[in-house]
Amino acid sequence: MPNREAPADPAPPGRSGTVLVVDVDAALAGLLAEWLAPEGIAVQGEHGAVPGARYDLLIVDIPFPRQDGAQRIARVVQEHPDTPVIAISGAFFPGVVCCGAMACTLGVAGVLPKPVPRADFLGIVQRLLQR
């Protein structure tokens, strides 16, 4: 008899969505997926992205925000218009204001420093998915 996996738990009421991670390394993408799974939120890597698919949120890693951050964001936004974007970077200071000046400069919904604080990450994701 074939080995059957248990069905996945249903999403918690009122929470669901699909997040596309762009330019995020596999370890961080796995961590974000682990954090979001209990919230009923699926994480999709850019290499498995379906052309034309709609995502509820985009997370983009930008190693050098002042050098090429705006160009990376523009590319992603062009491919997924009207989808909120969170930019993460190791170059952001730990005290960066999520929805402050840097977010405005980059044209994103929020910015988070790496390492990404779990509570800050979940807070902004939940807020953006409730829009």
N, C-alpha and C positions, 0 to 999 in steps of 0.2 A: 504494500500500500504506500502511495507517495506521501512524503513528509509535507504537511500543510502548515503554513505559518498562520498564527492567530491574526484575525482581522485587526487593522489599526484602530486605535481609539478614536471616536468621533471628536471633531473640533469642539473646544469649549464654546458655549453659546455666545454669540455676538462677536466672536473673534475668528477671523480666517484671512487668508490672503496668500499671495505668492510674491516672494522677494527674489529679485535677480541680483546676483553679486557679480560685479565687473572688475577685472584686474585684481581680484582678491586671491591670495595664495590658498592652497588646498587646506592647510591647517586652520587658518582663520575662518574659511568658509564652513568647515566642519564644526567649529566652535559656535559660529552664529546659527547654524542649522540646529545644533543641540539646544541652544538657548531658546530658539523660536518654536521648536516642535511642540512643547507643552502648551503653547499659546494657539496651536492649530494653524501655524503659519509655515508654509513650505518654502524652502530655499532652493533656488535653481542656479547652477553655475552658468556662466556665459557660453561655455563650449557646448552645453546641452540645450541652449536656448532655441526655441522654435521660432523661425522667422515669422514676424507678424503677430506673435503671441502677445497678450496683454499682461502686464505685471502691475501689482499694486504699489510697489516700492522698488527703488533701485539703490544699491549700495555700491559705491565706487571707491576703490583705494587709489589715492593719488600721492605717490611718494614725494613729489616736489611741487607742492601747491602753487608756489610763486613762479615756477618755470613753465610747467605744462599742465597745471591743474585745470585752468579754464578751458583749454583745448580738449582735454579728456572729457570733461563734463559736457561740453558742447556736442561732442561726438555721440555720447550716450543719450543726451536729451533729443538730438535729432532722430535717433533710432527709436526712441520711446517718448514722444511728446506727451505732455500733460501728466507725466508720472513723477511723483516727488522723488527727490534724490537726497541721499545722505552721503557725504564725503567723509572718508576716514583717512588718516595719515599719521605716520610716525613723526612728521614734521610739525604737527600742531602741538602747541604747549598744553600740558595737562589741564590747565585752568581755562582753556578756550571756551567761550560761551557758545553753546550749541547753535543757537539761532541768532547769533550776533553778527558783527561786522564781517568776519571771514566768510560766513555763510552767504551774506549779501554780495560780497565781492565775487564769490564763485558762482552765484546764482543757484544755490541749492537750498533745500528746506532745512538742512542742519549739517553740522560738522562735528566729528568726534575724534579725539586723539587715540593713537594706538600706544600702548595696549588699550583696547576699548573697555571702559568700565561697564560691567553687565547691567547694572541698574540704569545707568544713563542710556545705554543702547536700547534696552527694553522699553524705557519710558518714551523715547522719541519714536520708536517704531510703532508702539501702540497709539500714540497721539496722531501720527501721520496716517495710519490705517483707519482711524475713526473719521477722517474727513469725508 
